Amino acid sequence: MYPRFQSLTRTAAIINVISFNQKKQPHVASVYERSLWGLTDTVDHRERWEQLEDGARILMYGDMAIRMACYVERREHSTRPVEFWTKDPTAFPLHLYLDPINKSIDGIQPLTRDQLVTKYDIPIFKVPRFAILLFGDKKEATYPLEKFEKLWTDFLNSNNLQFEPRLRDPIQELQRKLQEKDRKIEDLEKLLRIAEERFKELQRKLEETSGRLPIEDVIEAIENVQQLSHETFEWRLKRAFDELGFDAKWNGNFQNGQAVQTAPAGKPDIEVKAPLAGDPYFIVVEATKSEEEKYQVTEVMGAADHSNVFPGTPYRTCYRLVVAPRLRRGAVETCEKLRDYPVMLLSCEDLVRILRFHSDVGGITQEELKNLFEKVHGRGEIRTEHIHEWKGEVEEQRKKLSLALDVYDVLYREKGFLWPREIWRELKKMREEQNRAVEGMQEVHDILKILHMIGALVVKPNQDPEKSNYKVALTPEGFRLRIRKLEETIRSYQSKQTQ
């Protein structure tokens, strides 16, 4: 089935398996035995892996040469153990099921590293440290697809390889799709249970609260971190993520109302799940009270090593975070050197800034905190200036989202076409009744553009923007389904405005 996709797939890739010799690289047995290869779930790997469509072409590189050609049969994110990956059977959850053209490398005329550098002008093979190299017109690609076309054609022709498509049984294909949908339903049901449990827990905490809010206790404890024991610091950090609305699990021991033992070796201090984000994510958190550089470096390496606890689906991304009173240069430099398992650093002082902002605005969302992580691309120190910039973006986005919802309410209530100034007058009347500030006409124009971009409005354009007519195009039910798209469009619009 794949040759007919050949001209349609917009990406292709080279996979670096290091060696095809099972004594040097035991994991390559999964290619021979199950036509399966796996990648670690880093941000870079996931972004490239996600661009590979069914039928995409793959060249396999090992022992300093390209020696195998395949098609992608399918992709799957899975934490099920693979018996051939002896070092860690679950550490490579980005699975690629392959359809090899040559299932053996015996007698194969390879494309050598020297040829790749000199003849094909792919200099990255001077020191090939990548796991997956993407070709195509996507931003995640390193080289254009034309370079891959030449490699593919030359490798197949020099080895007289021809691929005969293996057609799938349509019934088996339907069964496979049904199983995938069943897994998605199970994932959604699991997320719903987590959300319900979290809601009940928050209700319980609210009933227990009298006067002083629990988050105030957490902030006070972290501000005085040096007065805490190591066990209590880990526990308080777990409580900080509880208060931020996450599902946090501390691996230490809590008895009779007290933290009595730190998390054991081999496990992260805290495992944090964010099931309510647009794309659910996971955080490996390490805590250290030490301000000594060598201990902070050890925690950074520990965060990377503990990535194997990443639960996989439905959680799409694994972040790693080390929290310490004050960050040392050596820890920052170590983060910059880690490629496959990026780690972030956060000082206790800056964590308090995030907690206070959470308290002041009535709660930040899991998606909003993810946007802070993405400001540093999930790697290195989250500095005070990053937090200040992020806070401004959150406040501005919430302001625009509130305005968008009110403008939609005005238009839905009126049903017919309205000019921008008529919309603004109705908005002003509604806001004054609620004792809320009223934005200016320019802000209303901006929101009308955004609502039009997501298909929420019908527009009768006019050369004079003031005389364009606007009318709702969605019912409230349909508009609710577009809310996430609305948030993304507001973020994109804000980004363009600041450039």
N, C-alpha and C positions, 0 to 999 in steps of 0.2 A: 504493500500500500504506500510505501514511502516515496518512491521516485516521483509520483505525481505531486508530492508536496515539495519536491526539491526546489522549484523555482518560487514557491510561495513562502517558505520559511525565511524570515528576515534576519535570522541569526544562526551562527554555527559556533563551535568551540573546539579548543584543544584542551584535553584533560591530562594533567601530569600525574602519572601513577608512580613516579620515581623509578621503578624497575618492574620488568615483567618476570623476573626471577623470584619464585616464591620463597626461596631461602633469604633473599635480601629484603623482599617486600611481601610478607605473608598475606596482606590484605588483598593482593591482586588475585588471589584464588576466587574471590567472589565474582570477578569478571569471567573467569574460565568456567566456573561451576554454575553460576546463576545469572550471568550477563547483567551484573549489578555493580555499580560504583556509588560511593557516598562521599559527601563533603561535610566538613564542620559547619555549624550554623552561625557564621559570622555575618556581619552586615554586607561586606563585599561579596562573599560567596553567595548569599541569598539573592542579592540583586542580580547577579549574573545567571544563577540557576533558574530564577523565575522567568528569564527571557527566552529560555529554550523551549520551543514548542514541540509537540509530538511530530516526529519526522525530521527534526533538526539533525544536521550532520555533525558527527563527532570524530575527531582524530585523537588517538591515544598516544601519549609521549612517555617514553621510559627508556632507561639505559642510553640516554643522550641521543634519542632518535624517535621519530614517528614510526610506529610499527603496526598499528591497527586502525581500521576504519569502521565506524558504526553509525547507526541511526538511533535517535532517541525514541524508544517505544512509549515511555511515559515517565512523568516525574511523580514523586510521592514524598511527603514529609512524614517520617516515621521514626519512633524511638524503640521500635521492636529490635531486639538484639540480633545481630548477624554473626553466625558462628565463625565465619572466616576472619572477622576483625578481632583477632585474639587480644590485642593490646587493650581495646575497650570496645565491646560489641555494640554499644549504643551511642558512641561519640560522634557519629557521622550521619545525622538524621536527614540531610538533604539527599535523597535517593534518586539515582538515575538508572532506570531499567533500559538496557541497551539491546539493539538488534545488530550484532556484529556482521560485517561483510566477510572478514577473515577471522575465524574463531581461533586460529593458531598463528603464531608469529614465525613458525618454522618455514624457511625458504623465502621469507619476505625480504624484498629490497627496500630498506628503510630510507626515510628522508632524515639525514643526519643533522646534528646541531649546527655544524659548520655551514651546511647548505642552507639551513633556515636563516642563518645570520647574513651570509654573503649573497647567495643566489636569490633568496626570497625577501631579503631586506626586512627581517623581523628581529631587531636587535635585542629584544627582551630575552632571547635564548642564549645570549652571552652568559647570563647567570639566571637560569630558569627557576625562580623561587615561587612561582605562582602555583595554585592548585587547579584553577580553571581560567582559561584565557578566552574572552568572548570576542567574536567578530560580528560586525553588523553596523547599522546606522543608529543604534540606541546609544544613549549617553553612558550606559554601563560598559559599552564595548571599547576595547583597546585599539583594535584595528578595523578597517573597513572589510566588508564581506568579499570584495574583489581579491584580496590577498589570500583568503581561505579557498576561494574557487580554484586558484592556481595550484595550491597545495593538494587539494582534493583530487583534481584531475590528474596531476602528475603521479600521485601515489597510486591511484587505481590503475592508470595506464601502464606504469612501470611494473606492476605486479599482475597484469592481466586479470584484474578483479572485476567481476560483474555481479550485480546484486539482483537476485530474483525475489520479488516481493512475497512475503509470507502473509497471506490474507487471514484475517481474523474471522473466527466463527461469529456471525452476527448475534447469536443467542448468548455466547460467552461474553461478547462485548456489552450487551445490554445488562447481563448479570454483574459485570464489573462496575458499570456506571451505577447500578442500583446499590451495590455495596458501598460505593463512594458516597452516595447520598445518605445511606443509612448511617455511615460514620459521621457525616456532617450533622445529621439530626441528633445523634448521641452527644456530639460536642456542644451543640446549642442547649440541649437539655442539661448538660453538666454545668454550663455557664449560668443557666437560669437557677439551678440549685444553689450555686455559689452566691449569686446575687440575693436570693431569698434568705440564705443563712446570714449574709452580711447585713441585710436589712434588719433581721431579728436581733443581731448583735448590737447594732446601732440603737435600736429601740430600747434594748436592755440598758445600755450605757446611759441613754437619756433619762430613763427612769431612776437610775442610781445617782445621777448628778444632782447635787444640791449646791447652788451658789457657784463655786469655782469650777470652770470647765476642765475636763481631763487634759486637753491640749496645753493648757497653761502649766500643768504639772510637768508635762513632757518638755516644754520649752525651758522651764526653770532648771530641770535636771541636766539638760544638754548644755545650757549656759555655764553650769558648774561641773563640767565633765570630770575635772581632776579630783573632785570630791567623791566620785563614784568608784565602786570596785569594777574590775573588768567584767564580771558577770552582770552587774547592774547596768553598765553602759550598753552591753549588747541587748539586754532586755528593754531598756529605754529606747534604743534605736528601733527595735521591733515595734514598740508602742507608737513611735513617731509615724511609721508607715501605716499602722492601724488608723491613727487619727487623720492621715491623709486620704483614707478611704480605700486602702489596698488590702489584699488578703495576704497577711504576713505570717510566716512560720519561723520561730526561733528554734535552733537546734540545740540550745543549752537546756539546763534543767531548772525548773521553777517549782519550789516546794514550800508549802505553808506560807504563801504570800511573799516569798523572797526568791531572788535569783541566786542559785547556789553553785552552779557549774557552767562554765563557758561551753560553747559548741565544740565538739570533739574534732580531732585531726581527721582530715579526709572529707569533712563536710563544711559547707559555707556557714557563716554565723547565722545568716538570715536568708530565707528564700521568700521572695515577694512576687505575687501574681497580680497582674492588672487585667482582669477579665472584662472590664467594662469600657476599655479603650476601643476605638474604631477597629484597630487590629490588635487583639490582645497580646500583651508582652509579659516578659518575665525578667526579674532582676536578681542577680547573685550579689548579696551585700556582705562585705567584710568590715568589721569594726576594730579599731585599735586606739587605745588611749596613748600609746607611745608617740613621742615626738622625735624619736631617734630614726635616722634615715634608714638604717639597715632593717629595722623592724617594719617600717612602712613599705619598703621594697618587697619584703617577704609577704606582706598582705596583698600587694598587687599581684605577685606571682600566684598566690593562693586563689585569688578571685578568678584568674585565668584557668588554673587547674581544676576548679570546681564547676566548670561549665557543663560537666557531665550530668549535673542534676536537672538541666533544662528539660522540662516535661514534654516539649513538642506540642503538636496540635491540641487545642486551638491556638496556643501561644506561638506567634510567628517570629518574634525577635527576642534574643537574650542579651540584656545589658549586664554589665559588671560594674560594681561601685564600691569604692573603699572610702570610709568616713573616718577622719582623724581630727584631733584638736587643731593642729597646724600642719600644713603640708610641707614636705621637704623636697628640695630640688631633685634628689636622686630618685624619689618616687615618681615625680613628674617625668623625668627622663626615661625611666623604665617603661612608663605607659606609652611614650612616643615610639619605643622600639618594638612593642608588641604588635604584630600584624594580624594573626589569625584570631586572637582572642582579645579585642580591645577592652581596656579598663578605664573607667572614669574615677576621678578623685573629687571629694567634696569635704570642705572643712566644717567643723561643728558650727562655727559662726555663720557660715553661709546656709547650712541646714536650718538654723534658727530663722534666718531671713525668709526661707521658703515656708516654714511653719507659721510665722507671723502673717505672711501674706495670705496663706490659706485661711487663717482665722479672720483676718480683716475683710476678705471678700466673700465670706460665707461658704468657703470650700472651693478648692481647685479640682479639676477633673483629672482622671488618669491620662486622658489624651493630652491635656495641657502640660502635665509634667513630662510626658514623652517629648513634647515640642522643645522643652528645655534640654533634654538629653541630646536631641538632634541638633541643637545649636552647636554642640562640640562634636557632632558626628559620632556620639557614643564613645569618645576617646579623650583621655587627658583631663586636665583640671577644669572643673566648672567654677569659674571665677565670679567675683561679686558683680563685675560689669555685665557678665552674661545674664545674671539673675535680674539686674535692674532692667536690662533691655527686654528680657522675657516678660517681666511684670507689666511693662508698658504695652507690650503686644497683647497680652491676655486682657488687660483692661480695655484696650481699644477694640479688640475683637468682640468682647462682650457688649460694649456700647453699640457697635454696629449691628450685632445680632439682635439686640433688643429693639433697635430702630427698625430693622428689617421686619421683625414680627409685628410691630405696631403699624408699619406702613401696609403690610398685608392685611391686617385687621380692618384698617380704614377702607381699603379697596374692596375687600370681601363684603363689608357692611353696605357699601354704596352700590355694589354690583355693576354699575355702568362705567363708562369711560370718564376719567378725570384728568385735568391738567395738573402738572406738578404743584402749582401754587394752590390749587384747590385741595390737593392731598395734604400739603403743609398746613393749611388752615384747619382741616379736620384733625390732623395730628396735634396741632397746638391746642385745640379745644379739649381733646382727650387727655393730653398730658397735664394741662392746667387743672382738670378735674381730679387728677391723681397726685397733684402737687409735685410733678416731676419736671425737670428742665426740658426745654424744647431745642432741638438742633436747628441749624440754619438751613436755607434752601439748598446750598451746595451739598451738604450731607444727604439731604433727601434725594437729590439728583444721583449721587453716588450709589445709594441703596437701590434706586430704581434700575440702574444699570446692572447691579449684581443680581437682583431678582429676575430681570430679563435674561441674564446669562444662564440661570438655572431653569429657565422655562416656566417660571411662576407667573409671568405676565404676558398679556397680549399688548402690542404697541402699535399705535398709528403714528409713524414718524413725521417730523416736520423739521425744516431747516432751522427754525427757531426752537431750541430745546424746551423753552417754556410752553410751546404750543403743541408738543407731542402729547398724545392721549394714551392713558394707561388703564388697563382693566385686568382683573385676576383671571388666570388661566387654569388654576388648580382648586379643587375642593380643599377644605381643611385637612381631610385625611391624606390626600395626595401631597399637600404641602408638608405635612409631618414626615412623610417618607423622604422628602428632599432636604430635611434639616441638616443632615451630615454633609450633603453636597453644598449646602449654603455656607456652612462653617469653612469648608475647604476653599470655596470661592472667595469668601471674605479674606482668608489668609493670603491667598494668591493676589488679590486686588491690593491689599495693604503692602505686600512685598513689592509690587510694581510701582506703587505710589512713592515708596521710599528710595527707589533706585534713581 
